[in-house]
């Protein structure tokens, strides 16, 4: 495949993707998978698609990691409050 064709594919695959939230990124990945499967096998850029899926996987992992940190912070606040309440009893 010549470079211009690859550039067109990259522009096409990045246009219209919403990656600002976990849900939007997941939906964008699902759309990319559907688009890839619709292409004729001889036109599929498997290496490019594999890289795109890996990038999505990494992004989704970061969203999950961020959410886990938020949950841990909330748990710590609850634990601190429980300790305060226990201390007030005595």
C-alpha positions as CSV (number, residue, x, y, z in Angstrom):
1,X,0.0,0.0,0.0
2,X,1.4,3.4,-0.9
3,X,1.9,6.1,1.8
4,X,-0.9,8.3,0.5
5,X,-3.4,5.4,0.9
6,X,-2.2,4.8,4.4
7,X,-2.5,8.5,5.2
8,X,-6.1,8.4,4.0
9,X,-6.8,5.4,6.2
10,X,-5.3,7.1,9.2
11,X,-7.3,10.3,8.7
12,X,-10.4,8.2,8.2
13,X,-9.9,6.2,11.3
14,X,-9.2,9.2,13.5
15,X,-12.0,11.3,12.2
16,X,-15.1,11.5,14.4
17,X,-13.7,9.4,17.2
18,X,-14.8,10.6,20.6
19,X,-12.2,9.5,23.1
20,X,-13.0,11.8,26.0
21,X,-14.7,9.2,28.3
22,X,-14.5,5.5,28.8
23,X,-17.9,5.0,27.3
24,X,-17.2,7.1,24.2
25,X,-13.8,5.4,23.6
26,X,-15.4,2.0,23.9
27,X,-18.1,3.0,21.4
28,X,-15.4,4.4,19.0
29,X,-13.5,1.1,19.3
30,X,-16.6,-0.9,18.5
31,X,-17.2,1.3,15.4
32,X,-13.6,0.8,14.3
33,X,-14.0,-2.9,14.6
34,X,-17.2,-2.9,12.6
35,X,-15.6,-0.7,9.9
36,X,-12.5,-3.0,9.7
37,X,-14.7,-6.1,9.3
38,X,-16.7,-4.4,6.5
39,X,-13.6,-3.8,4.4
40,X,-12.7,-6.3,1.8
41,X,-9.9,-8.6,3.2
42,X,-7.4,-7.5,0.5
43,X,-7.8,-3.8,1.6
44,X,-7.5,-4.4,5.3
45,X,-4.5,-2.9,7.0
46,X,-4.1,-5.5,9.7
47,X,-0.9,-4.0,11.2
48,X,-2.5,-0.6,11.4
49,X,-5.7,-2.0,12.9
50,X,-3.7,-4.0,15.4
51,X,-1.9,-0.8,16.5
52,X,-5.2,1.1,16.7
53,X,-6.7,-1.7,18.9
54,X,-3.6,-1.7,21.1
55,X,-3.9,2.1,21.5
56,X,-7.6,1.8,22.5
57,X,-6.7,-0.9,24.9
58,X,-4.1,1.3,26.6
59,X,-6.5,4.3,26.7
60,X,-9.3,2.2,28.2
61,X,-6.9,0.8,30.8
62,X,-6.0,4.4,31.8
63,X,-9.7,5.3,32.2
64,X,-10.2,2.2,34.4
65,X,-7.0,3.0,36.4
66,X,-8.3,6.6,36.9
67,X,-11.6,5.3,38.2
68,X,-9.9,2.9,40.5
69,X,-7.9,5.8,42.0
70,X,-11.1,7.7,42.5
71,X,-12.8,4.8,44.3
72,X,-9.7,4.3,46.5
73,X,-9.8,8.0,47.5
74,X,-13.5,7.7,48.3
75,X,-12.9,4.6,50.5
76,X,-10.1,6.4,52.3
77,X,-12.4,9.3,53.1
78,X,-15.1,7.0,54.4
79,X,-12.5,5.1,56.5
80,X,-11.2,8.5,57.9
81,X,-14.7,9.6,58.7
82,X,-15.4,6.2,60.5
83,X,-12.3,6.6,62.5
84,X,-13.4,10.2,63.5
85,X,-16.8,8.9,64.5
86,X,-15.2,6.1,66.5
87,X,-12.9,8.6,68.2
88,X,-15.8,10.9,69.1
89,X,-17.6,8.0,70.9
90,X,-14.7,7.7,73.3
